[in-house]
Amino acid sequence: MQKLSETEMKNIEGGASPFIIVSVVTGLITFITGILNGYSNPKKCNN
């Protein structure tokens, strides 16, 4: 295993992009909002 210098450690790139994080959080908020809306305002299916 190699030891990295401080400048080499600062130059390491990787991880999740901010766009993916925002998309996941937005999706979760939308999903939870839909569940709460369906629970508080239930409607019958139109068959």
N, C-alpha and C positions, 0 to 999 in steps of 0.2 A: 504494500500500500504506500502511495506517495503522500508526502506532506505538502500541502499547498501553502504558498505565501499569502499574505493578507490581500495583496492586489489581485492574485489569481482567484481567491475566494469571492471577491467583490465582482468579478467579471463572469461568474457562473450565471447562465441564463436557464430558465425553465419554469415549470409550474403552470398553473391555470391562467388563462388570459382573462382580463377584466370583462370582456364581452360574454364569455361563457358563464362567469359567476353572476353577472347581472341577469342573463337569460334564465338561469336556474332559479334564482330568487324570485324573479317576476313570474315564472311558471308556478312556483309553489304558492305565491300569494294569490294568483288567479284560481288555482285549484282549491285552496282553502276557502276563498270567498264563494266559489260555486257550491261547495259543500254546505257552508253556513246559510247561503241563500236557499238552497233546496230544503234544508231542515226547517228554516223559519217560515218559508212560503211554499209548502208542498202543493203540487198541482197533479191532477190525474192525467194519465196518458189518454190521448184522443184516438181510440180504436173504433 
